[in-house]
Amino acid sequence: MPSNIVLVTGVAGELGGRLLTRLGNNPDLERVIGVDTSPPREEVLRRIGHAEFVRADIRNPLIAKIISTARVDTVVHASTTCHPAGPGRRMAIKEVNVIGTMRLLAACQRSPLVRKLVVKSTAAVYGASSRSPAVFTEDSELIPASSNGYAKDAVEMEGYVRGLARRRPDITVTTARLVNLIGPDVDTVLSRYFAMPVVPTVFGYDARLQLVHSSDALAVLEQATLHDRPGVFNVGGDGVLTLSQAIRRAGRVELPVARAMMPSVSRLLRGARVVDFSSDQVRLLNFGRVVDNTRLKKVFGYIPRWTTQDAFDDYVQGRGLRPVVDGQRLAGLATAVDGWRAKL
């Protein structure tokens, strides 16, 4: 059955805010409510159409009253944070990821009108290690890279979602496991990482990276909201880029460091408030992660418009990244040096 009254969490974030805009301009929806602890960006508020914003914390039991009073039938949980771009308080983020999800799902379970739940999750639930398969499917074992990181929160969250599905089989549940998000306007760990003039990498490793463009991620969440697409789906663009290829395409300078030194480099970047590089992200740089998106195409019915390479190039162009070292100037210098050597 089509959605009618939709509640979206996490609308202060990039995806949640853009989804609120899309749904708020959909005439087929009677009401769209966005909730978060802080309001969406001004740009979003100007374009949300008939949608409305309610300042609310999903960790507070008050969320149940909002769902029941508004007679919500579809809930989109987009407030989960896997890897904050900048330094953040670990416990506060964990509370939103875990406690907030528990409160929200409890509210969904108690409301007889809720019949659809869409959850934004992450492919980081599969982990990254030397023993990981070359490609993860939706049936792969969930092994987060660390026992206390943000990916571990996502594994716990998905466990609560499965519990709700067992207790309320009448609710259509869609879980979207997004690979690393990229795009001109999104602020993520990788978007900050590749924007640094000098990019630290782990010496001896060249991880395979798979990306999803923010517009593809948004389209998947929107389709899952408007149509019944039950199940778990890996969401990622076709193809991969190695870390070294991505650094070259961004025009950055690669700085290989010993693996033992990477945690110290991560703490330095975090302390300088440049990027919050968690242990999960360090392992991603070591081993990479690639998922199979066949089920997204054949069962869900969505074919990503952007390949990994195209999505990354759009990020580079959209951010206006300029090569740190001018390749043409280097080539001219090399030619001059060769000519000088020939005269000797």
N, C-alpha and C positions, 0 to 999 in steps of 0.2 A: 504493500500500500504506500502511496506517496506521502511524504512528510508534510506537515501542516504548521506546527509550532515548534521551532527549533531553538535550542539553547547551545551556545558555543562558549567554551571556556578558553582562557588564555588569549583574549582578543588584544591585549597589549603587545603581544608578540607579532612577529612578521606574518607567519602563516595564519594565525588566528584572526588577526586584523583584516587581512586580505579576504579571508573566507567570509567574515562578517559583511564586508562590502559586497561581495558577490551575492550572498544570500539575501542581503537587505534590498537588493535591486531586482529580486526575482518576484514577479507579480503572483506567482502560483503559491507562494508561502503567505499564510495569514499573519504570522508574527515571527520575528527573529530577535532573540535576546542574546547579547554578548555580556559575559561576566569576567571580571578580573579585579585584582587589588588596585590597579592603576588604570586610567583611561587609555584607549588607543591613541595613536599619533593623530595630530590635527588633520593630516591629510586623509586619514581613514574616517574620522568623524564627519568631515565635509562630504563624504561620498557614500555613507552607509544607507542612504535611501530611507525606507520605512523601518529599518532595524533600530534597536534601542540598546543603550549601554547601562548596565547595573553594576555599581561597584560592590563586589562581594568576594569573599575569600572561600574557596571550595573546601578549605580545612575547617570551616565553621559549619555546624549543623544547620545554619540558616539556609544553606543551599537547597535543602530538602523542601523548605517552605516556598522558595522561589519556583522550584520545579512543579510543585503541586498547585500553587496558586495560579500560575500562568498556564496550567494544563499542558505542559510540555510533552510532546510525543517523541521527539528526536533529540538526543544529546550528542554533541561532538566534543570529545575531550582532547583539546589541542594545547593544553597548558603544560604538558610534560616537558621537562628539560633534560636532554641527554648530556650535551656538552656545552655549557655556557661559554660564550665567546670570550668574555672578559672575566677577571677574577670575581668570584661570587662566594657567598657564605654557604659552605657545604651543607650544614644542618638545615638551613632555611630552604634550600632547594630540595633536599631529601624529604622534608615535611610536605612540600607541595606535591612532589612526585608520588610519595607513598601514602601519607596520611590524607592528603587532598583527594587522591584517587579512591581511597577507602570510603571517605565521606560521600563522594559523588556517586559511587556505585551503590552505596547503601540507600541513598535517596532514590536512585533509579529503581532499585529492587522494591522499595515501598510504594512507589507510584504505579497504580494499575494502568495509567495512560501511556507510560513510556514503553515504546515498542521497537525503538531502534537506538543503537549505541555505536558511534564511530570513534575509534581510538587512534591517535597518532602515536606510534611507537618508533622504534629504531632498530636497524639491522645490527647495531652494536651488541644486541642480546646474544649474537652468535660468538662473540669474542674474536680474538685474533692471536694465533700462535703458530709455531712451526708445525704443529700437528693438525691444524685446521684443514678442511677439504679445500680443493681449488675453487669450488663454487658451492655456496650454501643454498639449500632449498628451504621451503617453509617447514619441512619435517625434520630439519637438522636439529641436533641437540643444542639447547641454550646454555652456553658456557661463557659468561661475561669475563672480560680480560682481568678484572680484579674483583676481590670479594667485598669492596666497600666503595666502588665508584658509581658514577651516574648510570652506567649500563646495568649494574646490579639492581638499581631502582626500577629500571624498565622491565627486568625479568620478574621482579616482585609484582609490579603493576599488571603485567600480563597474566600472572597467576590469579590475581583478584578478578580480572576480567573473565577468565575461564570459569571461575567459581560462580560469578553472576550468571553466565550462560547456562550452567548446570541448574541453578536454582530457578531461573526464569527462561525456560526454553522458548517462550513466546517472543522474546526480544531478539531482533536481528542484530548480530554483533559483527562489526567489521574492524579488523586490526590491520593498520598499514605500517609495515616496518620499513621506514625510510632509510636509504643509505645517506651518506653525507650530502647535505643540502648545499647548493651553490647557485649564485645568480648575482646580477649587478647590484641589487638593493638589499640583499640579506647580510646580516652580521653574524658570521659563524666562526668557529675555530679555524677552519681551513681558509675562509676568506681573509682572515687577519694574517694567518700563517704565510700564505702566498703573496701577501702585500708587503711583507718585510723585504727590505733591500737585500739583506743577506739571510738565507734560509738554512737553518741548521738541520742536518739529516744524520741518520745513524750510519756510521762508516761500515761499508760492506753489505748494506741492504738497499734494495730498490723496490719498495712495495708497490703492488698493483692497487690502484684506487678506482672505485666506481662512484659516480656522482649522479645526483638527480637535480634537474633544474627546478627552481622554486615554482615556476608556472606549472610544471608537470605534477609536482607534489600537491599544489593547490587544486588542480583539476581532479586528481584522485579523491581528495577529501570531499570536494563538491559533489562528484558523482555518487560517492558512497552515502552522502547526506540525502540526495534527491531520489536515489534508487536503492533497492534492496540488493546488496552485494555481500552476503554473509561469508565469513571466512577470514583467514590470515593471508596477507599478500605482501610479498617483497616488492618494494617500489624503488626502482633504479633505472637509469638510462642504459641503453645498449653500449657495449664496448668498455674498455678500461684505458687508463693512462698510468704509466709508471710514474713514481714520484719524480724521478729525474726529468722525464718528459714534461711533466706539469711545470716544474721549475723553469725549464728552458722556454716553454710557451709563455710564461708570465714575465720573462725577461729578468728573472732574479739571478742572484749569485748563490750557488750551492756551497755550504760549509759543512763537510762531513766531520762528525765528531765521534769519538769512541762511545760505544753503547753505554759503558759505565758512567760516562759524563753527561748523558742525556737528561737524567733526573735533575742534575744541578742546573743545566741550561733551562729546563722547564721552570724550575723555581725562580731563576733569574728573570725570565720573561713574565712570569706571574707577578713577581714582586714589582717589576717595572710597569705593571698594569697594561701590558701589551696584548697578551693572549693567555688564557687559562688552559695550559696544556696538562691534562690529567694523565695518569698512568695508562688509562685506556687508549688515549690518543698516541702516546709514545709507542705502545705495542702496535697500533695501526700503522705507524711509520715504519716499524720493523717488518711486519708480515703482511700488511694489506688486508683487504676484505672484498670479496666479489659475491654477489647473490644472483640467483636465477630468477628472472622476471617473466618466465613463461606463463605462470599461473595468472599474473597480472594481465597479460595479453589475452589468454584464451578463456579464462573463467570470469575474471572481473570485466574484461572487455575494453581495456584501455591500453593503447600503444603509445609509449612516451614519444613526444615530439622531438625531444632533444637527446642526442647521444651524449655520453660522458664527455667526449672531446668537444662537441659543439657547446655544451653547457659551460665548460670551463672557458672556452674562447669568448663566450658571451659575457662571462664574469670579468675577464681581462679587459675586454673592450668597454664594457659598461662602467667599470671602475676607472677607466682611463689610465691603466698601468703602463708606464713607459719603461723600456729596458734600462736596467741600471747601468749596463755597459753597452755602448753603441756598437752593434755588430759591424756596420759598414765602416765605422772609423777604425775598428780593430783590423778589419780586412785590409784597409788602406795602409795601416801601419805595418802589417805583416808584409805587404807587397814592397813597401819602402825598405824594410829590413832585408828582404831577399835581394833587392837591387843593390843595396849597399854591400852585402856579402859577395855578390858577383863581381864587384869592382876590386875586391881585395885580392 
